[in-house]
Amino acid sequence: MPVPLIKKIGLKFSLNDPRWGRGSQDNGQNQNQDGKRPNDGPPDLDQLWREFNQRLNRLFGNRGGGRGDGGFTPDMKGAGIGFGLIAAIIAFLWLISGFFIVQEGQTAVVMTFGKYDHMTPAGFNWRWPAPIQSHEIVNVSQVRTVEVGYRSSVKNKQAKESLMLTDDENIIDIQFAVQYKLKNASEWIFNNRDQEEMVRQVAETAIREIVGRSKMDFVLYEGREKVAFDVSQVMQQIVDRYKAGVQITNVTMQGVQPPEQVQAAFDDAVKAGQDRERQKNEGQAYANDVIPRARGAASRLLQESEAYRSRVVANAQGDAERFKQVLVEYQKAPAVTRDRLYIETMQQIFSNTTKVMVDSRSGNNLLYLPLDKLIAQTATDPSLAKPGSGTQSQQSSGTSSATEPLQSMDMQRQKESRSRDGRDSRERETR
């Protein structure tokens, strides 16, 4: 430090002394060797400068040298040691400035002169201090969110981002949020200029592509989850192609609706569509009720007709077989077979007839046989059917009128059978 400057400083300190210019208070006592009192004036700056130089000399090892007046004689060797010590301290501080700590869930990207060098894990790390190397800490475990079509709230819409065109040429308003994480910190830093804006633009591109290939009703109602899944897949493909170091974790649809200007008309169209669907469902329900019943009735009629056909065919086949059997028996004994057929036929006729009118060939009298009453009387009094019973002998007088025509009929049938047998025999003889 120059001497005049030190003198100026000492003078300033002396002027600020409150006892400056007030004279001595010890009345000539306590004088120093120069004959001056300690507080008579400002301190001796030269003496201070000499003491300072002596201290520096002792510090840097120049203990024996010096002038007689206490002046400082510079020593180059001591100065070199001092400067070396200072340089070592500075170098040590510079080296320890390269230590840094990376928290859990973070990673540090180390750059050498601004160029990517390597990445460090979580913990205590070291790099070459600036300006050789630098580092940037990136949180790779944080779930980041970017909003498309709105900011902070769905009511704060961004029409430029949210309005898009569907495949059926309808405009739709969509707000959604994209959640993502970082899978490569170096790509995230060096391959993107504005990372968040890049993710937003990729999301907008993906949603416009998916919505442009879909119908409006599909996007509004049943296809929301499908649209969100497709958007996440397309976004992942784009960011992988860009090497952005991003992993898309989730796409959430916040709001999907038509534009506010056509909301009323769209609601009317939706109601009309719902009415149409309701009527279609009612018609379908009626058809589901009527058609199965009609099919059941048709199936029942078909089965009944099949059963009737089978029954008729079976009866015809049975009659044919029975006729063949009768034919065989007729060829063996024609007269007996004819009588048996005649008797069986008359039995069937009389069993279904309640009143019989008999024309006697002996005269014009018409006999009436009350078969229903006879059958009922036989059913109520079983003793009438037993031969030789006393009741039958007692009532013989009342039933003689009914038994005599029966006997005459038997006799007539026998005569007719004999005459037919005679004719048949004569025909066989003539053949």
C-alpha positions in Angstrom: 0.0 0.0 0.0 1.5 3.5 -0.9 2.6 5.6 2.0 0.6 8.8 1.0 -2.6 6.7 1.1 -1.8 5.4 4.5 -1.1 8.8 5.7 -4.4 10.1 4.4 -6.2 7.3 6.2 -4.3 8.0 9.4 -5.1 11.7 9.0 -8.8 10.9 8.6 -8.8 8.7 11.7 -7.1 11.5 13.6 -9.6 14.1 12.5 -12.4 11.9 13.7 -10.8 11.7 17.1 -13.0 13.7 19.6 -9.9 14.9 21.5 -8.3 16.3 18.3 -7.1 20.0 18.9 -8.0 20.1 22.6 -4.4 20.0 23.8 -2.8 17.7 26.3 -4.5 16.8 29.6 -1.4 15.4 31.5 0.4 18.8 31.8 3.6 17.7 30.1 3.6 14.2 31.7 4.0 10.8 29.9 6.1 12.1 27.1 7.7 9.6 24.8 11.4 9.4 23.8 11.0 12.0 21.0 9.7 14.5 23.6 6.1 14.3 22.4 3.0 13.3 24.3 1.0 10.3 23.0 -2.1 12.3 22.3 -0.5 15.5 21.1 -1.1 14.7 17.4 -1.8 12.1 14.8 0.2 8.8 14.9 3.4 8.3 13.1 2.4 6.7 9.8 6.0 5.9 8.9 6.4 3.9 12.1 3.2 2.0 11.2 4.4 1.2 7.8 7.7 -0.1 9.1 6.0 -2.4 11.6 3.7 -3.7 8.8 6.7 -4.5 6.6 8.5 -6.3 9.5 5.5 -8.5 10.0 5.4 -9.4 6.3 9.2 -10.1 6.4 8.7 -12.5 9.4 5.8 -14.2 7.7 7.7 -15.0 4.5 10.9 -16.0 6.3 13.2 -13.0 5.9 14.2 -12.7 9.6 17.8 -11.5 9.4 17.7 -9.0 6.5 16.6 -5.4 6.5 17.8 -2.0 6.6 18.9 -0.2 9.8 15.9 2.0 9.7 13.5 -1.0 9.9 12.6 -0.9 6.2 11.5 -4.1 4.3 13.8 -5.7 1.8 11.9 -8.0 -0.6 12.9 -11.7 -0.7 11.9 -13.5 -4.0 12.1 -17.0 -2.6 9.7 -16.1 0.3 7.4 -14.4 -2.1 7.3 -17.5 -4.4 6.5 -19.7 -1.4 3.7 -17.4 -0.4 2.2 -17.2 -3.9 2.5 -21.0 -4.2 0.6 -21.5 -0.9 -2.1 -19.1 -2.1 -2.3 -20.9 -5.4 -2.6 -24.3 -3.7 -5.4 -23.0 -1.5 -7.2 -21.6 -4.6 -6.7 -24.8 -6.5 -8.1 -26.8 -3.6 -11.2 -24.6 -3.4 -11.6 -25.0 -7.1 -11.4 -28.8 -7.0 -13.8 -29.2 -4.1 -16.4 -27.0 -5.9 -16.9 -30.0 -8.3 -18.7 -32.0 -5.7 -22.5 -32.1 -5.8 -25.3 -34.2 -4.4 -28.1 -35.9 -6.4 -31.3 -36.7 -4.5 -33.2 -40.0 -4.8 -35.4 -40.1 -7.9 -33.1 -37.7 -9.7 -30.2 -37.9 -12.1 -27.5 -35.5 -13.1 -26.4 -34.9 -16.7 -22.7 -34.0 -16.8 -21.5 -31.9 -19.7 -17.9 -31.2 -20.7 -17.6 -27.7 -22.3 -21.3 -27.8 -22.9 -21.3 -31.3 -24.6 -22.9 -34.4 -23.1 -20.4 -36.5 -21.2 -22.3 -38.9 -18.9 -25.1 -39.3 -16.3 -24.7 -39.8 -12.6 -26.9 -41.8 -10.3 -28.3 -40.5 -7.0 -25.8 -39.8 -4.2 -22.6 -37.9 -3.7 -20.8 -37.2 -7.1 -17.9 -35.2 -8.4 -17.1 -33.6 -11.7 -14.5 -31.3 -13.0 -15.3 -27.8 -11.8 -16.3 -25.0 -14.1 -15.5 -24.0 -16.7 -14.4 -27.5 -17.7 -17.6 -29.4 -16.7 -21.0 -28.5 -15.6 -24.1 -30.5 -14.6 -27.9 -30.3 -14.7 -30.1 -32.2 -12.3 -33.3 -33.7 -13.7 -36.1 -35.3 -11.7 -36.9 -38.6 -13.6 -39.4 -39.9 -11.0 -41.8 -36.9 -11.1 -45.1 -37.4 -13.0 -45.5 -34.4 -15.2 -48.8 -33.1 -16.6 -49.5 -31.1 -19.7 -53.0 -29.7 -20.4 -54.4 -29.5 -23.9 -57.5 -27.5 -24.7 -57.6 -25.7 -21.3 -55.4 -24.2 -18.7 -55.8 -25.0 -14.9 -59.6 -25.4 -15.3 -61.9 -26.8 -17.9 -63.8 -23.5 -18.0 -60.6 -21.8 -19.1 -60.8 -23.2 -22.6 -58.3 -22.8 -25.4 -60.4 -22.9 -28.5 -57.4 -23.0 -30.8 -56.3 -26.4 -29.3 -59.7 -27.9 -28.3 -61.8 -27.5 -31.5 -61.2 -30.3 -34.0 -63.0 -32.0 -37.0 -64.4 -35.6 -36.9 -64.7 -38.1 -39.7 -68.4 -37.2 -40.4 -67.4 -33.5 -40.7 -68.7 -32.4 -37.3 -66.8 -30.0 -35.0 -66.2 -31.2 -31.5 -64.6 -29.6 -28.4 -62.2 -31.8 -26.4 -60.1 -31.0 -23.3 -57.7 -33.6 -22.0 -54.6 -34.0 -19.8 -51.5 -36.0 -20.6 -49.3 -37.4 -17.8 -45.8 -38.5 -18.6 -42.4 -39.3 -17.0 -38.8 -39.1 -18.2 -37.0 -42.2 -19.2 -33.8 -40.6 -20.5 -32.6 -37.3 -19.0 -30.0 -36.6 -21.6 -32.5 -36.9 -24.5 -34.9 -34.8 -22.5 -32.3 -32.0 -22.2 -30.4 -32.1 -25.5 -33.1 -33.2 -28.0 -35.8 -30.7 -27.0 -35.8 -26.9 -27.0 -39.1 -26.3 -25.2 -39.9 -29.7 -23.6 -43.4 -29.0 -22.2 -44.5 -27.3 -25.4 -43.2 -30.2 -27.4 -45.3 -32.7 -25.4 -48.4 -30.4 -25.9 -47.9 -30.2 -29.6 -47.4 -34.0 -29.8 -50.6 -34.5 -27.8 -52.6 -32.1 -30.1 -51.3 -33.9 -33.2 -52.2 -37.3 -31.9 -55.7 -36.3 -30.7 -56.5 -34.7 -34.1 -55.4 -37.8 -35.9 -57.6 -40.1 -33.8 -60.6 -37.8 -33.8 -60.3 -37.3 -37.6 -60.7 -41.0 -38.1 -63.7 -41.4 -35.8 -67.4 -40.5 -35.8 -68.8 -37.8 -33.6 -71.2 -40.1 -31.7 -68.3 -42.5 -31.1 -66.1 -39.8 -29.6 -68.9 -38.3 -27.5 -70.2 -41.5 -25.9 -69.0 -45.1 -26.1 -65.5 -44.4 -27.6 -64.0 -42.1 -25.0 -61.7 -44.7 -23.4 -60.8 -46.1 -26.8 -59.8 -42.6 -28.0 -57.7 -41.9 -24.9 -55.9 -45.2 -25.3 -55.2 -44.6 -29.0 -53.9 -41.1 -28.3 -51.4 -42.4 -25.7 -50.2 -45.0 -28.2 -49.7 -42.5 -31.0 -48.0 -40.0 -28.7 -45.6 -42.7 -27.5 -44.7 -43.6 -31.1 -44.1 -39.9 -31.9 -41.9 -39.1 -28.9 -39.9 -42.3 -29.5 -39.3 -41.3 -33.1 -38.2 -37.8 -31.9 -36.0 -39.4 -29.2 -37.5 -37.0 -26.6 -36.8 -39.3 -23.6 -40.5 -39.3 -22.6 -42.7 -42.1 -21.3 -46.5 -41.4 -21.7 -48.2 -42.9 -18.6 -51.9 -41.7 -19.0 -54.3 -39.7 -21.1 -57.4 -38.4 -19.3 -60.4 -36.9 -21.1 -61.6 -33.9 -19.1 -64.4 -32.7 -21.4 -65.9 -33.9 -24.7 -68.8 -31.9 -26.1 -70.0 -30.1 -29.2 -69.2 -26.3 -29.5 -71.3 -24.0 -27.3 -72.8 -22.3 -30.4 -74.6 -25.4 -31.5 -75.2 -27.0 -28.1 -79.0 -26.5 -28.2 -79.4 -27.9 -31.6 -77.2 -30.8 -30.7 -79.2 -31.6 -27.6 -82.4 -31.7 -29.8 -80.7 -34.1 -32.2 -79.6 -36.2 -29.3 -83.1 -36.4 -27.9 -84.5 -37.3 -31.4 -81.9 -40.0 -31.6 -82.8 -41.3 -28.2 -86.5 -41.4 -29.2 -85.6 -43.3 -32.3 -83.6 -45.8 -30.4 -86.4 -46.2 -27.9 -89.0 -46.9 -30.6 -86.6 -49.3 -32.3 -86.2 -51.1 -29.0 -89.9 -51.3 -28.5 -90.4 -52.7 -32.0 -87.7 -55.1 -31.5 -89.2 -56.2 -28.2 -92.6 -56.7 -29.9 -90.9 -58.7 -32.7 -89.1 -60.8 -30.1 -92.5 -61.5 -28.5 -94.5 -62.3 -31.6 -92.0 -64.1 -33.8 -91.1 -66.8 -31.3 -94.8 -67.5 -30.6 -95.5 -67.6 -34.4 -92.6 -70.0 -34.8 -93.8 -72.1 -32.0 -97.3 -72.3 -33.5 -95.9 -73.2 -36.8 -93.7 -75.8 -35.3 -96.7 -77.2 -33.4 -98.8 -77.4 -36.5 -96.0 -79.0 -38.4 -95.6 -81.6 -35.7 -99.3 -82.3 -35.6 -99.4 -82.7 -39.4 -96.5 -85.0 -39.2 -98.2 -87.0 -36.5 -101.5 -87.1 -38.5 -99.6 -88.3 -41.5 -97.8 -90.9 -39.6 -101.1 -92.1 -38.0 -102.9 -92.2 -41.3 -100.0 -94.1 -43.0 -99.8 -96.5 -40.0 -103.6 -97.1 -40.1 -103.4 -97.6 -43.9 -100.6 -100.0 -43.5 -102.4 -101.8 -40.7 -105.6 -102.1 -42.8 -103.6 -103.4 -45.7 -101.9 -106.0 -43.5 -105.2 -106.9 -42.0 -106.8 -107.2 -45.4 -104.0 -109.5 -46.5 -104.5 -111.7 -43.5 -108.3 -111.7 -44.2 -107.6 -112.6 -47.8 -105.6 -115.6 -46.7 -108.3 -116.7 -44.4 -111.0 -116.1 -47.1 -109.1 -118.2 -49.5 -109.2 -121.0 -47.0 -112.9 -120.7 -46.0 -114.8 -118.1 -47.9 -118.2 -118.7 -46.3 -116.9 -118.5 -42.7 -114.9 -115.4 -43.5 -117.8 -113.6 -45.0 -120.0 -114.4 -42.1 -117.4 -113.2 -39.7 -116.9 -110.0 -41.6 -120.6 -109.4 -41.7 -121.0 -110.0 -38.0 -118.1 -107.7 -37.1 -119.4 -105.0 -39.4 -122.8 -105.1 -37.9 -121.3 -105.2 -34.4 -119.5 -102.0 -35.2 -122.6 -100.4 -36.6 -124.9 -101.4 -33.8 -122.3 -100.4 -31.2 -122.5 -96.8 -32.5 -126.3 -96.8 -33.0 -129.0 -96.3 -30.4 -132.0 -96.9 -32.6 -132.5 -99.7 -35.2 -135.4 -100.0 -37.7 -135.9 -103.5 -39.0 -138.0 -104.2 -42.2 -139.5 -107.6 -42.1 -139.7 -109.4 -45.5 -142.8 -111.3 -44.4 -144.9 -108.1 -44.3 -144.9 -104.4 -44.4 -144.5 -104.0 -40.6 -141.5 -102.0 -39.4 -139.9 -103.2 -36.2 -138.3 -100.8 -33.7 -135.5 -102.0 -31.5 -134.7 -99.7 -28.6 -131.1 -100.9 -28.2 -130.0 -98.0 -26.0 -132.8 -98.9 -23.5 -131.9 -102.5 -23.6 -128.2 -101.8 -23.0 -129.1 -99.5 -20.1 -131.4 -102.1 -18.6 -128.8 -104.8 -18.9 -126.3 -102.5 -17.3 -128.6 -101.7 -14.3 -129.7 -105.3 -13.8 -126.8 -107.7 -14.5 -129.0 -110.8 -13.7 -130.7 -110.4 -17.1 -127.5 -111.3 -18.8 -127.2 -114.7 -16.9 -128.8 -117.7 -18.6 -131.5 -119.6 -16.7 -132.2 -116.9 -14.2 -135.6 -116.6 -12.7 -135.8 -112.9 -13.5 -135.4 -113.6 -17.2 -138.3 -116.2 -17.2 -140.5 -113.7 -15.4 -139.8 -111.0 -17.9 -139.9 -113.2 -21.0 -143.4 -112.1 -21.8 -142.2 -108.4 -21.9 -139.1 -109.1 -24.0 -140.6 -111.6 -26.4 -141.4 -108.9 -28.8 -137.7 -107.9 -28.9 -136.1 -111.4 -29.0 -138.3 -112.8 -31.8 -137.1 -110.3 -34.4 -133.5 -111.1 -33.4 -134.1 -114.8 -34.0 -135.7 -114.1 -37.4 -132.7 -112.0 -38.3 -130.3 -114.8 -37.4 -132.2 -117.2 -39.4 -132.3 -114.8 -42.4 -128.5 -114.4 -42.2 -128.0 -118.1 -42.1 -130.1 -118.5 -45.2 -128.3 -115.8 -47.0 -124.9 -117.3 -46.1 -126.0 -120.7 -47.4 -127.2 -119.2 -50.6 -123.9 -117.3 -51.0 -121.9 -120.5 -50.3 -124.0 -122.3 -52.9 -123.3 -119.7 -55.5 -119.6 -119.6 -54.7 -119.4 -123.4 -55.0 -121.2 -123.4 -58.3 -118.9 -120.6 -59.6 -115.8 -122.7 -58.6 -117.2 -125.7 -60.4 -117.9 -123.8 -63.5 -114.3 -122.5 -63.4 
